[in-house]
């Protein structure tokens, strides 16, 4: 089962996410994903641990439509992009 949290605060591109316990906090620089009500997804990057159960993230796209309580999924690794010949 994926590690999930909830959006607790949105201020511009900064999104705070709460998790059940400190044992579930994603690592710094990990990617998180939240799905908006219109079906589009926003990737968040963890920048800071806030206390024992919250992280502060930066959104990689517009946060318009994100609200408190939305489910956030920890993708378990940092944001990555393919490189080399395979992307041509």
C-alpha positions in Angstrom: 0.0 0.0 0.0 1.3 3.5 -0.9 2.2 5.9 1.9 -0.4 8.6 1.8 -1.0 11.9 3.5 -3.4 14.9 3.3 -3.0 18.4 2.1 -3.0 20.6 5.3 -2.1 24.1 3.8 -1.7 25.7 0.4 0.1 29.1 0.0 1.0 29.8 -3.6 3.4 27.0 -4.7 4.1 25.9 -1.2 2.0 22.9 0.0 2.1 21.4 3.5 1.2 17.7 3.8 0.3 15.9 7.0 1.0 12.2 7.5 -0.3 9.8 10.2 3.1 9.5 12.0 6.7 10.5 11.8 7.5 6.9 10.6 5.6 7.7 7.4 7.3 11.0 6.5 8.8 10.9 3.0 12.5 11.8 2.5 13.6 15.2 1.6 13.5 15.7 -2.2 11.0 12.8 -2.6 8.2 13.3 -5.1 4.6 13.3 -4.0 1.5 13.3 -6.2 -1.9 14.8 -5.6 -4.9 14.5 -8.0 -7.1 17.5 -8.4 -10.9 17.2 -8.7 -10.7 17.7 -12.5 -8.4 14.7 -12.8 -5.1 16.5 -13.4 -2.1 15.6 -11.3 0.3 17.9 -9.5 3.8 16.7 -8.5 5.2 18.0 -5.2 8.8 17.9 -4.1 9.5 17.6 -0.3 11.7 20.4 0.9 11.4 20.3 4.7 10.2 18.2 7.6 7.9 20.3 9.9 7.7 18.6 13.3 6.8 14.9 13.5 4.0 14.5 11.0 4.1 17.2 8.4 6.3 18.1 5.4 6.6 21.3 3.4 6.7 20.8 -0.4 7.0 22.9 -3.6 4.5 22.3 -6.4 5.9 21.7 -9.9 2.7 23.1 -11.4 -0.2 25.4 -10.5 -1.8 24.7 -7.1 -5.1 26.2 -8.2 -7.8 23.7 -7.2 -5.8 22.1 -4.4 -7.7 22.2 -1.1 -7.1 21.0 2.5 -7.9 17.3 3.0 -6.9 16.1 -0.5 -5.1 12.8 -0.6 -1.4 12.9 -1.4 0.6 9.9 -2.5 4.4 9.4 -1.7 6.0 8.2 -4.9 8.9 6.9 -2.9 11.7 8.5 -4.9 12.9 11.9 -6.2 11.6 13.5 -9.4 13.5 12.1 -12.3 13.6 12.6 -16.1 14.8 10.2 -18.8 18.0 11.2 -20.6 20.1 9.9 -23.5 19.2 8.3 -26.8 16.0 6.7 -25.6 14.1 10.1 -25.5 14.6 11.0 -29.1 
